[in-house]
Amino acid sequence: MREKSKLLARVRRIRGQVEALERALETDKSCTEVLHQIAAVRGAMTGLMIEVLEGHIHTHIADPAITSATERQQGADELIGVLRTYLK
């Protein structure tokens, strides 16, 4: 995976956002505050997903070093499978 430390930093920020969401629920914050926290977590997860998807595309599909059509197809099939799961 490209830029592993950058991805891990994103995950740690997401963990912080999820913990803030948990605290908001525990302390009976308003629905609006909780909804904003949920939206923030969702946005952060989507951003992480985009980063990892981009890395997958560059590494397993678009890399000019991949000369095997089978290998390129496998990368595309994996991507399609993940997208189908993600978009359900």
Residue pairs with C-beta under 8 A, 6 or more apart in sequence:
1 7
1 52
1 55
2 55
2 58
2 59
3 51
3 55
6 51
7 48
7 51
7 52
10 44
10 47
10 48
10 51
11 48
13 44
14 41
14 44
14 45
14 48
17 37
17 40
17 41
17 44
18 41
20 37
21 34
21 37
21 38
21 41
24 33
24 34
24 37
25 34
49 86
53 79
53 82
53 83
56 75
56 78
56 79
56 82
57 75
57 79
59 75
60 66
60 71
60 72
60 74
60 75
60 78
60 79
61 72
61 75
61 76
61 79
66 72
66 75
